[in-house]
């Protein structure tokens, strides 16, 4: 009797698993996988080392146990459903304004947090019609390491840039996961690594954030630098180029992103931005207008001022004296951060002229910390230019 019961239980779990797979296809979810709720013990030493080496960033959970143990987040966890959606859309239109700031593909179209949450909510409701269950679900906002869950669930394998690479869709994929108390048949689904001797992503990284195969330093990553409110190191600012939010460089260099399946998600097509932002507009746009025009994109979560800061760096990186006339008024901006980054950009475009301008600005500056920063920047460029 017990043997028969176990067989029936296993068949039911397999039927439920297949139902979820079929429903995910109906919902236009590109990839789905399943994994258990066992702690991610293999990552513990790595996370401790990151903490010791000061490579943690402010966006991640600080409690290592919460990062690796699903049951710290959802005590009744029995299985995890992991989904992924490709955002590797082809879009070749270019806006006609002159000063273009580049947006990474991750912020093309609608905010992916909303898109994936909606997909998971639809999937959850479909499952609940078949069987009642408890759950919690996350897109980026949960404490667990979603890439490790994706690896365990067979979504893909780690590239040397630490992105998850899927055989069909490459690495331009968004990941979401549902912690559940469902009895789902879990089998080992991990995919073997296929990077081989390739190190194109490591060579392509402008800032050296890929310090070796699978050795990612997020604090050097341009994607992080364009989002953080922390001070961007002087020596990394010129590496950012004209990027306003995010960076795709290492992924674009990856051969696994060539000749892959193209998604059909209209939500991630950048019809409004075309993958760029107008730098001049960004420097003058009101908060209200910014939210109206750009509030739907993922990159808007950081607010206008951080993107404005990045636009100022982009102007400085043009090294074009024509852009000084745009920058000079910003030395009187209400934000001390904007005044400080404007100082860097002016000096980066024309050091000798900029030095005179900044020295006058220092005389007018009321905030002591900003005065000190301006003086430090002059000293930095003096050393750089001698």
C-alpha positions in Angstrom: 0.0 0.0 0.0 2.8 2.4 0.9 4.6 1.6 -2.3 1.5 2.3 -4.4 0.9 5.5 -2.6 4.5 6.7 -3.3 4.1 5.9 -7.0 0.8 7.8 -7.2 2.4 10.8 -5.3 5.3 10.8 -7.8 3.0 10.6 -10.8 1.0 13.5 -9.5 4.1 15.6 -8.9 5.2 14.9 -12.5 1.8 15.7 -13.9 1.9 19.0 -12.0 5.4 19.8 -13.3 4.3 19.2 -16.9 1.2 21.3 -16.3 3.4 24.2 -15.2 5.7 23.7 -18.1 2.8 23.7 -20.6 1.1 26.7 -18.9 4.4 28.7 -19.1 4.5 28.2 -22.8 1.0 29.5 -23.1 2.0 32.6 -21.1 5.0 33.2 -23.5 7.6 32.6 -20.8 10.7 31.6 -22.7 12.4 29.3 -20.2 11.3 27.5 -17.1 13.0 25.2 -14.6 12.6 23.7 -11.2 15.0 23.2 -8.3 14.9 22.2 -4.6 15.1 24.4 -1.5 18.4 23.1 -0.2 20.8 25.8 0.9 23.3 27.1 -1.7 26.2 25.9 0.5 28.7 26.0 -2.3 28.5 29.8 -2.4 29.0 30.5 1.3 32.8 30.7 1.2 32.7 32.9 -2.0 30.2 35.3 -0.3 32.4 35.5 2.8 35.4 36.3 0.7 33.5 39.0 -1.2 32.5 40.6 2.1 36.1 40.5 3.4 37.4 42.0 0.1 34.8 44.8 0.3 33.2 43.7 -3.0 29.6 43.7 -1.7 27.4 46.4 -3.2 24.6 48.3 -1.5 21.8 46.6 -3.6 22.4 43.1 -2.2 21.3 41.4 1.0 24.0 41.6 3.7 23.0 38.5 5.6 24.8 35.6 3.9 22.4 33.0 5.4 19.5 34.8 3.8 21.3 34.8 0.5 21.9 31.1 0.4 19.0 29.5 2.3 15.5 29.7 0.7 13.9 28.6 4.0 15.1 31.8 5.6 12.8 33.7 3.2 10.0 31.0 3.0 10.1 28.5 5.8 7.7 26.1 4.1 9.7 25.9 0.9 9.7 22.5 -0.9 10.4 23.5 -4.5 11.4 26.6 -6.5 10.0 27.5 -10.0 12.5 29.6 -11.9 11.5 31.5 -15.1 13.6 33.4 -17.6 12.6 35.8 -20.4 14.9 36.9 -23.2 15.3 40.7 -23.8 17.7 40.3 -26.7 15.6 42.2 -29.2 17.0 43.5 -32.5 16.3 47.3 -32.8 18.3 49.3 -35.2 16.6 52.7 -35.3 18.6 55.6 -34.0 17.2 58.9 -32.8 18.1 62.0 -34.7 19.3 64.3 -31.9 23.0 64.9 -31.6 24.0 64.1 -28.1 23.0 60.5 -27.4 23.4 58.7 -24.1 23.3 54.9 -24.4 20.9 52.7 -22.5 21.6 49.0 -21.9 19.1 46.5 -23.3 18.0 45.7 -19.8 16.2 49.1 -19.7 14.7 49.0 -23.1 10.9 49.1 -23.2 8.9 48.4 -20.1 10.4 47.8 -16.6 11.2 44.0 -16.6 10.4 43.8 -12.9 6.7 44.5 -13.8 6.7 42.3 -16.9 8.1 39.2 -15.1 6.0 39.8 -12.0 2.9 39.8 -14.2 4.0 36.6 -15.9 4.6 34.9 -12.6 1.3 36.1 -11.1 -0.5 34.6 -14.1 1.4 31.4 -13.7 0.6 31.3 -10.0 -3.1 31.8 -10.6 -3.2 29.0 -13.2 -1.5 26.6 -10.8 -3.9 27.6 -8.0 -6.8 26.6 -10.1 -5.4 23.1 -10.1 -4.0 22.9 -6.5 -4.0 25.3 -3.6 -0.5 26.3 -2.4 1.6 28.9 -0.6 4.3 30.9 -2.3 6.5 34.0 -2.5 8.0 35.3 -5.7 10.7 37.8 -6.7 12.4 39.5 -9.6 15.7 41.0 -8.4 14.2 42.1 -5.1 14.6 38.9 -3.1 17.6 38.0 -1.0 18.5 34.8 -2.8 21.1 34.6 -5.5 18.8 34.2 -8.5 21.6 33.2 -10.9 22.5 30.3 -8.8 18.9 29.2 -8.6 18.7 29.5 -12.4 21.9 27.4 -12.8 20.5 24.7 -10.4 17.2 24.7 -12.3 18.9 24.1 -15.7 18.1 27.6 -17.1 21.8 27.8 -18.1 25.4 27.9 -17.0 27.7 30.6 -15.8 29.6 32.5 -18.4 33.1 33.8 -17.5 31.4 37.2 -16.9 29.2 35.5 -14.3 26.1 35.9 -16.5 23.8 32.9 -17.0 24.0 31.6 -20.5 21.1 29.7 -22.0 21.7 27.4 -25.0 18.7 28.8 -27.0 18.6 32.4 -25.9 22.1 33.4 -24.8 22.7 35.6 -21.7 20.3 38.5 -22.3 17.7 37.0 -20.0 15.8 38.2 -17.0 15.3 35.8 -14.1 12.4 35.4 -11.7 11.6 32.7 -9.1 8.7 31.4 -7.1 9.3 29.8 -3.7 6.5 27.2 -3.2 5.3 24.5 -0.8 4.4 22.3 -3.8 5.6 18.7 -4.2 7.2 18.9 -7.6 9.4 16.1 -9.0 12.9 17.7 -8.9 15.8 16.1 -10.9 19.3 17.2 -11.6 18.9 19.7 -14.5 22.2 21.5 -14.4 23.7 22.3 -17.8 27.4 21.7 -18.5 29.6 24.8 -19.1 30.4 25.5 -22.7 32.7 28.5 -22.5 35.8 26.5 -23.2 39.0 28.6 -23.7 37.0 31.7 -24.8 37.8 34.8 -22.8 36.4 37.5 -25.1 34.1 38.9 -22.4 37.1 39.4 -20.1 39.1 41.2 -22.8 36.1 43.4 -23.7 35.3 44.8 -20.3 36.4 48.5 -20.3 37.0 48.7 -16.5 38.6 45.4 -15.8 35.6 44.3 -13.7 36.1 40.8 -14.9 39.3 40.1 -13.0 39.6 36.6 -14.4 37.3 33.7 -15.4 34.2 33.8 -13.1 36.0 36.5 -11.0 33.6 39.5 -11.2 34.2 42.7 -9.2 30.8 44.5 -9.2 32.3 47.7 -7.9 34.3 48.2 -11.2 31.3 47.2 -13.4 29.9 50.0 -15.5 26.4 48.7 -15.0 26.9 49.2 -11.2 28.7 52.5 -11.6 25.8 54.0 -13.6 23.4 53.1 -10.7 25.3 53.7 -7.5 25.0 56.8 -5.4 28.5 56.2 -4.2 31.3 58.4 -5.6 32.6 57.0 -8.9 36.4 56.6 -8.8 38.1 59.3 -11.0 40.0 56.7 -13.0 36.8 54.8 -14.0 34.8 57.8 -15.2 36.3 58.0 -18.6 35.7 54.3 -19.1 32.0 54.8 -18.9 31.9 56.6 -22.2 28.4 57.7 -23.2 26.5 55.1 -21.1 23.6 56.5 -19.1 22.4 53.3 -17.6 23.8 49.8 -17.6 26.4 48.2 -19.9 26.2 45.4 -22.5 29.8 45.2 -23.5 30.8 41.8 -22.2 27.5 40.2 -23.4 27.8 41.7 -26.8 31.3 40.2 -27.1 30.1 36.7 -26.1 29.8 34.3 -29.1 27.0 32.5 -27.3 24.8 35.6 -28.0 25.3 35.2 -31.8 22.9 33.3 -34.0 20.4 32.6 -31.1 16.7 32.5 -30.8 15.2 36.0 -31.0 12.3 36.7 -28.5 9.0 38.1 -29.4 8.3 40.2 -26.3 7.0 43.6 -27.4 7.4 44.8 -23.8 11.2 45.0 -24.3 11.2 46.9 -27.6 12.4 50.5 -27.0 9.8 52.3 -29.1 10.0 55.4 -26.8 13.8 55.7 -26.3 15.2 53.7 -29.2 17.8 52.6 -26.7 19.2 56.1 -26.1 18.4 59.2 -24.0 18.8 62.8 -25.2 21.6 64.2 -23.0 20.7 67.8 -23.4 17.1 67.1 -22.5 18.1 65.0 -19.5 20.1 67.9 -18.1 17.0 70.2 -18.1 13.9 68.0 -17.8 11.7 68.4 -14.8 11.1 65.5 -12.4 7.5 65.4 -13.4 8.3 65.2 -17.1 11.0 62.6 -16.5 8.6 60.4 -14.7 6.0 60.8 -17.5 8.4 60.1 -20.3 10.7 57.6 -18.7 8.9 56.2 -15.7 8.0 52.9 -17.4 11.6 51.8 -18.0 13.6 49.8 -15.5 16.4 52.4 -15.3 14.0 55.0 -14.0 14.1 53.4 -10.5 17.3 55.3 -9.7 15.7 58.7 -10.3 16.5 61.6 -12.6 19.5 62.9 -10.7 21.7 59.8 -11.0 21.0 59.6 -14.8 21.7 63.3 -15.0 25.1 62.7 -13.3 25.8 60.0 -15.9 24.8 62.4 -18.7 27.4 64.9 -17.4 30.1 62.2 -17.5 29.0 61.4 -21.0 29.5 65.0 -22.0 32.9 65.1 -20.4 33.9 61.9 -22.2 33.2 63.5 -25.6 36.3 65.7 -25.0 34.4 68.2 -27.3 34.8 71.9 -26.4 31.5 72.6 -28.0 29.9 70.9 -25.0 31.4 73.3 -22.5 28.6 75.7 -23.0 26.1 73.0 -21.8 28.2 72.2 -18.8 29.2 75.6 -17.5 25.7 76.5 -16.1 25.6 73.3 -14.2 28.4 74.6 -11.9 25.5 76.5 -10.3 23.2 73.6 -10.0 21.3 73.1 -6.7 22.8 69.6 -6.3 26.3 69.5 -4.9 26.7 66.1 -6.7 25.9 67.7 -10.0 28.4 70.6 -9.4 31.1 68.1 -8.5 30.7 65.8 -11.5 30.4 68.9 -13.8 33.8 70.0 -12.5 35.3 66.6 -13.6 33.7 66.8 -17.0 34.9 70.4 -17.7 38.4 69.6 -16.6 38.4 66.4 -18.7 37.4 68.3 -21.9 39.9 71.2 -21.5 42.1 71.1 -18.5 43.8 74.5 -18.8 40.5 76.4 -19.5 38.6 74.3 -17.0 41.2 75.0 -14.3 40.5 78.7 -14.5 36.7 78.2 -14.6 36.8 75.8 -11.6 39.0 78.1 -9.5 36.4 80.8 -9.9 33.6 78.4 -9.0 35.5 77.4 -5.9 35.5 81.1 -4.8 31.7 81.1 -5.1 31.1 77.6 -3.6 29.5 77.6 -0.2 29.7 73.9 0.7 33.0 73.0 2.2 32.9 69.4 1.0 32.2 70.5 -2.6 35.0 73.0 -2.4 37.4 70.3 -1.3 36.2 68.0 -4.1 36.8 70.7 -6.7 40.3 71.3 -5.3 41.0 67.5 -5.4 39.8 67.3 -9.0 42.2 70.1 -10.0 45.0 68.3 -8.3 44.1 65.1 -10.0 44.1 66.7 -13.4 47.4 68.5 -12.7 49.1 65.2 -12.0 47.3 63.6 -15.0 48.5 66.3 -17.4 52.1 66.6 -16.3 
